[in-house]
Amino acid sequence: MTTMLRAFAFLGHNERAETLVRERVVRPMTEELLSRESVARAIMEHALRPLFDRVLEFVDRRCGALIDATTADADYPFAYDFANNAVWRQIKDALVSHETLLFSPGIPDAFHRNYTEATRLLSLLETRCSSKINSSDFFRRWNLPVYFQLRFKEIAANVESAILDHDIQHKDVGDQKDQLGVTRALVEAIERSWAPDVYMPSLFHRFFKLNLQLVGRYMHWLRGTA
């Protein structure tokens, strides 16, 4: 294998070698494991992780030696990047072809699971390949601002509902001391925003700002009840 790789590189055909690996080795795997039917079933059954683990097992079994050989030897006249140009490129294209299944933020819980598992797949792939994966264009497809807006409405609505319920119940009584329900709603909203199935590290600044807004809303309401 090493001799063949050196020959391809010497002739300047390293890109051709990467294309051959992508089309002859990796593509058949993605057509089987990452077909639309397989991905749809995995999403529906909350089983993207075992599906992606099978992909990683394939990469390790069929491409591991090739990637190791080309990343460990720095003497090639032309560099190979099988991790990006053969393995990840084909996996990415397969996943992107199912964009409406994988990237839609319309159902926040499903979007969060999909994003989390895709991030894990990339992280493990980078570890296995000992290479930085060019994933910026892939992650740009995930509409994180829309996801956050849906979570914002969900979380903030619970606090607003608690405030409204409290004000209605005590409107004619003149008793504004029973604030436990609103306080509990605020605490639960803050906890919800940092829950593992809601929070995303890449949205830290937005969730932190949401917490400040929730506390500000609570303090404004509290002053009004004094």
C-alpha positions as CSV (number, residue, x, y, z in Angstrom):
1,M,0.0,0.0,0.0
2,T,2.8,2.4,0.9
3,T,4.5,1.8,-2.4
4,M,1.3,2.5,-4.3
5,L,0.7,5.7,-2.4
6,R,4.2,6.9,-3.0
7,A,3.7,6.2,-6.7
8,F,0.5,8.1,-6.9
9,A,2.1,11.0,-5.0
10,F,5.2,11.0,-7.2
11,L,3.0,11.2,-10.3
12,G,1.0,14.0,-8.8
13,H,-2.2,11.9,-8.6
14,N,-2.8,12.2,-4.9
15,E,-6.2,13.7,-5.5
16,R,-7.1,10.8,-7.8
17,A,-6.2,8.4,-5.1
18,E,-8.4,10.3,-2.6
19,T,-11.3,10.2,-5.1
20,L,-10.9,6.5,-5.7
21,V,-11.0,5.8,-1.9
22,R,-14.1,8.0,-1.6
23,E,-16.0,6.5,-4.5
24,R,-14.9,2.8,-4.2
25,V,-14.6,2.4,-0.4
26,V,-16.5,5.1,1.5
27,R,-19.5,5.7,-0.8
28,P,-20.9,2.1,-0.7
29,M,-20.9,2.4,3.1
30,T,-22.8,5.7,3.1
31,E,-25.3,4.4,0.6
32,E,-26.1,1.6,3.0
33,L,-25.7,3.1,6.5
34,L,-26.6,6.7,5.7
35,S,-29.4,6.2,3.3
36,R,-32.5,8.4,3.7
37,E,-34.4,5.5,5.1
38,S,-31.7,4.6,7.6
39,V,-31.2,8.2,8.9
40,A,-35.0,8.8,9.1
41,R,-35.5,5.6,11.1
42,A,-32.5,6.5,13.4
43,I,-33.9,10.0,14.1
44,M,-37.4,8.6,14.8
45,E,-36.0,6.0,17.2
46,H,-33.5,8.4,18.8
47,A,-30.8,6.1,17.5
48,L,-28.4,8.3,15.7
49,R,-25.6,7.5,18.1
50,P,-25.5,3.7,17.3
51,L,-25.8,4.5,13.6
52,F,-22.9,7.0,13.7
53,D,-20.9,4.4,15.8
54,R,-21.3,2.0,12.9
55,V,-19.9,4.6,10.6
56,L,-16.9,5.1,12.8
57,E,-16.4,1.4,13.1
58,F,-16.3,1.2,9.3
59,V,-13.8,4.1,9.0
60,D,-11.6,2.4,11.6
61,R,-11.8,-1.0,9.9
62,R,-11.6,0.0,6.2
63,C,-9.7,3.3,6.2
64,G,-7.8,3.3,9.5
65,A,-4.6,1.8,8.1
66,L,-4.7,4.1,5.0
67,I,-5.1,7.2,7.1
68,D,-2.4,6.2,9.6
69,A,0.0,5.5,6.8
70,T,-0.4,8.9,5.2
71,T,-0.5,11.0,8.4
72,A,2.5,9.2,10.0
73,D,4.9,9.6,7.0
74,A,5.9,13.2,6.3
75,D,8.2,12.2,3.4
76,Y,5.6,12.1,0.6
77,P,6.3,14.6,-2.1
78,F,2.6,15.4,-2.2
79,A,0.4,15.4,0.9
80,Y,-2.6,13.2,1.2
81,D,-5.7,14.1,3.3
82,F,-7.9,11.0,3.1
83,A,-9.7,12.0,6.3
84,N,-11.1,15.2,4.8
85,N,-11.1,14.5,1.0
86,A,-12.3,10.9,1.1
87,V,-13.9,9.9,4.4
88,W,-15.5,13.1,5.7
89,R,-16.4,14.6,2.3
90,Q,-18.5,11.5,1.5
91,I,-20.1,11.3,4.9
92,K,-20.9,15.0,4.9
93,D,-22.5,14.8,1.4
94,A,-24.6,11.9,2.5
95,L,-25.9,13.7,5.6
96,V,-26.4,17.0,3.7
97,S,-28.6,15.2,1.2
98,H,-31.0,14.5,4.1
99,E,-31.1,18.2,5.1
100,T,-34.9,18.3,5.8
101,L,-34.5,15.3,8.2
102,L,-31.4,16.3,10.0
103,F,-31.1,20.1,10.1
104,S,-34.6,21.3,10.6
105,P,-35.0,23.2,13.9
106,G,-38.8,23.0,13.9
107,I,-38.8,20.3,16.6
108,P,-36.3,21.6,19.1
109,D,-35.8,18.3,21.0
110,A,-35.0,16.4,17.8
111,F,-32.8,19.2,16.5
112,H,-30.8,19.2,19.7
113,R,-30.3,15.4,19.6
114,N,-29.3,15.5,15.9
115,Y,-26.8,18.4,16.5
116,T,-25.3,16.7,19.6
117,E,-24.8,13.4,17.8
118,A,-23.3,15.1,14.7
119,T,-20.9,17.0,16.9
120,R,-19.9,13.8,18.6
121,L,-19.4,12.1,15.3
122,L,-17.0,14.9,14.1
123,S,-15.1,14.9,17.4
124,L,-14.5,11.1,17.4
125,L,-13.6,11.2,13.7
126,E,-11.0,13.8,14.3
127,T,-9.6,11.8,17.2
128,R,-9.5,8.6,15.1
129,C,-7.9,10.3,12.1
130,S,-5.6,12.5,14.1
131,S,-6.6,15.3,11.7
132,K,-8.6,18.5,11.8
133,I,-11.8,18.0,9.9
134,N,-13.0,20.8,7.7
135,S,-16.5,21.0,9.1
136,S,-17.3,24.7,9.1
137,D,-19.6,24.5,6.0
138,F,-21.4,21.6,7.6
139,F,-22.2,23.3,10.8
140,R,-23.3,26.5,9.0
141,R,-26.3,24.4,7.9
142,W,-27.6,24.1,11.5
143,N,-29.9,27.0,12.1
144,L,-28.9,27.6,15.7
145,P,-30.6,31.1,16.0
146,V,-34.0,29.6,15.1
147,Y,-33.4,26.8,17.6
148,F,-32.7,29.3,20.3
149,Q,-35.7,31.5,19.5
150,L,-37.9,28.4,19.9
151,R,-36.3,27.6,23.3
152,F,-36.5,31.3,24.3
153,K,-40.3,31.4,23.7
154,E,-40.8,28.1,25.5
155,I,-38.8,29.0,28.6
156,A,-39.9,32.6,28.9
157,A,-43.5,31.7,28.4
158,N,-43.6,29.6,31.5
159,V,-42.4,32.6,33.6
160,E,-44.9,35.0,32.0
161,S,-47.7,32.4,32.5
162,A,-46.8,32.2,36.2
163,I,-46.8,36.0,36.6
164,L,-50.2,36.2,34.8
165,D,-51.7,33.5,36.9
166,H,-50.5,35.1,40.1
167,D,-51.8,38.6,39.2
168,I,-55.2,37.2,38.2
169,Q,-55.6,35.2,41.4
170,H,-54.6,38.2,43.7
171,K,-56.1,41.0,41.7
172,D,-59.1,41.6,44.0
173,V,-57.6,40.3,47.2
174,G,-54.8,42.8,47.6
175,D,-52.5,40.1,48.8
176,Q,-49.3,40.1,46.9
177,K,-47.2,38.2,49.4
178,D,-47.7,34.8,47.9
179,Q,-44.9,34.9,45.3
180,L,-43.7,31.3,45.6
181,G,-45.3,30.2,42.4
182,V,-43.6,32.9,40.3
183,T,-40.3,32.3,42.1
184,R,-40.5,28.6,41.4
185,A,-41.3,29.3,37.8
186,L,-38.2,31.5,37.5
187,V,-35.9,28.9,39.1
188,E,-37.3,26.2,36.8
189,A,-36.9,28.3,33.7
190,I,-33.2,29.0,34.6
191,E,-32.6,25.3,35.3
192,R,-34.3,24.4,32.0
193,S,-32.1,26.7,30.0
194,W,-29.0,24.8,31.2
195,A,-30.5,21.3,30.9
196,P,-28.4,18.9,28.9
197,D,-31.2,18.4,26.4
198,V,-31.7,22.1,25.8
199,Y,-28.4,23.9,26.2
200,M,-25.7,24.1,23.5
201,P,-22.2,25.3,24.3
202,S,-22.1,27.3,21.0
203,L,-25.1,29.3,22.2
204,F,-23.7,30.1,25.7
205,H,-23.9,33.8,25.2
206,R,-27.6,33.6,24.2
207,F,-28.6,31.4,27.1
208,F,-26.7,33.5,29.6
209,K,-28.5,36.6,28.2
210,L,-31.8,34.8,28.5
211,N,-31.1,34.2,32.2
212,L,-30.4,37.9,32.8
213,Q,-33.6,38.8,31.0
214,L,-35.6,36.3,33.1
215,V,-34.2,37.7,36.3
216,G,-34.8,41.3,35.1
217,R,-38.5,40.4,34.3
218,Y,-38.9,38.9,37.7
219,M,-37.4,41.8,39.5
220,H,-39.6,44.3,37.5
221,W,-42.7,42.3,38.5
222,L,-41.6,42.0,42.1
223,R,-41.2,45.7,42.5
224,G,-44.7,46.1,41.1
225,T,-46.1,43.9,43.8
226,A,-44.5,45.8,46.7
